[in-house]
Amino acid sequence: MEAGPHAGNENASRFARAFIRLGRDDAAGALADTELALETARSQLAVLPKYPAYGIRAYVLAATGDLDGAREASLAVAAFRREAADRFAFGGDAHAPWTWEQTGLIDEMLSVMGTGRRTPWLEAAEAVAEGSWGRAAELYEQCGSPVSVAFAQLQTGRDADLRAALDFYRAAGAARYVREAEAGLAATA
């Protein structure tokens, strides 16, 4: 029997590429990657792979202006969660609460996702719900997630945070987020 690619590995690659593509202004490519990941996750019996597939798809949809699609994908995550027997607290990386915030679902999503063992990821999402992206950035730092830290810093609107996010996104070649950081800095000037 020949070993084949594992669907989880393929999707992890698609998620990473979707984030890179979106950051580099290839929205169509990011949408295509998340759609393929979603198709793969839908074909699996296990529910766990569906969480990131729908969650990242929701973020990319929200970031590209499709808030209705993002809302639908987020609500699918909530539905999986409600049906799950083995619930774990989940707050996601910084893109998840941002998406929930953009779609008006943050309180609903946290009420569904926030049960089980407490994690810094969940605490960061709760900080966003309380209006503190600065606190969320600190918590993502504790989690060791530089991508979430930079994204949270981008949301704070504070000069030092925007400069740190700008440095991160310049190094990553993420023109989309560089523009956002520069616009935020111009607004604080």
N, C-alpha and C positions, 0 to 999 in steps of 0.2 A: 504494500500500500504506500502510495506516495503522499508525502506531507503537503498540504495545501495551505494557502493563507488563512489566517484566523480572522473572522469578521471583526472581532474587537480590535485587533491590530490595524486592520484596514481603516476602521472608523477613527481610531486615534490619529492616524495619519491625515485623514480627511479633515478632522477637527483642527489640527495644527495648521494645515494648509489653508483652511477657510479663514482662520484668524490672520494669517500672514497675508493672504490675498485681500482681505478687507482692509487691513492696515496699509496696503500698497495700492489702494484705489481700484481693485479688481472686484467690484461688488458682484458682477455676474459669475465670476469664478467661485467666490465665497458661497453664493447661493446654490450653485451647482454642487459644490462639495457637500454642503449640509443636506441637500436633497438626496444625494446618493447615500449619505450616512443614515438618513431617516429611512430610506427604502430598505437598507440592510437591517437596521434595527427592527423594523416592522416585521421582517421575515423570520425573526428569531422568536422562540417561545419564551425565553427569559425576559422579564420585565426590566431588570437592572440596566441592560444596554440602551433601553429606550430613554432613560433619564437624560444622559448627555446628548443623545441625538436630537431629542425635542428641545432641550434647553439651549443648546448652541444654535440650533435652527432658529429658535425664538429670538436670540440675541441678534443674529445676522439680519433677520427680518426687521426687527425694531431699528437697528442701526442703518438700514437702507430705506427706512420710512414706511414699511408695511406693518403698522401697529396692530391692525386687525389680525393679520397672519401671526404676528408675535404673540398676541393675546390667545389665539386659538392653540398655538403650540404650548404655551405656558399652562393653559388649562388642561391640556392633555397630560402634562407632568403631574399636575394636581390630582387628576383622575387616577393615574397609576398609583400615586401615593395613597389615596383613599382606599384603594383595593388591596394594598400591600399588607401582608400579615406580619412581616418582619420590618417594622418601621425603624428608621434611623434618622436622627436629626440631620437636616441638609440645608445648607445655606448657599452652596455653590461658590464659584469664584466671583470676582467683582462684577462680571458681566451679567450674572443671574439677577442679583437685586436691582441692578441698573435697568434690566429689561422689565422686571416686575414693576419698578417705579414708573417707567415710561408708559406701560400699559394700564396703569392704575390698579394693579393686582398685588402690590407688595404686602398689604395687610392680609389679604386672603391667602397668598402663597405661604407666608410665614405661619399662619394658623394651621395650615396643612403640613408644612415641611418641618416645623419647629418642635416636633415631639421626639422623644427618645433621648439618647445620651447627648449632652451639650458638647459643642465643638466651637473652636474659635471661628470657623467658617460661618456657623449659624450666628454667632455673636456679631460678626461683621455685617451680615445681612440685617440683623436687628438694628445695628447702629445706623445703617442707611435708612431704615424705616423711621428712625428717630431724627433723621436729618443730619447725621454726622458722618459724612464721607471721610473726614479727618480721622475719626476714631476707627472707622473701617480700614483705612490705610494702615494704621498701627497694628490692627489685628491680622491683616494679610501679611504684614512684615513678620509677625510671630509664626505664621503658617509657612513662611519661606517661599512665598509666591510673588516674585518680582513683577510678573505681568499684572497680577491683581493690585499690587501696590501702586504701580504706575497708573493703572486705569482709575483707581480710587483717587489718587492725587490729582488726576486730570479733572475730576468732578468737584473738588473742594473749592476751586476758585481762588485759593490762596496763592500769593506770589511764589513763595518758596516751593510749594507743592507743584505748581505749574512748571517751574523751572526744572525741578527734578524729573517730572514726567516728560518734559521736552527733551532733556538729555537722554532718557531711556529710549524714547521713540525715535530720536535722531539716530542713535546707535543701532536701532533695529531696522532702520529704513522704512518706518511706518508713516508715510507722508500724511495720511488721513489724520492721525493723532498729533503729528507735528503741527498741522494747521490748527487743530483744536486748541492745543497748548498755546500757540502763538496768539490766537484770537483771545483766549482767556487772559494772557499777559497784557495784550493791548487794552482790554477792558479794565484792568486793574491800574493802568498807568495814569 
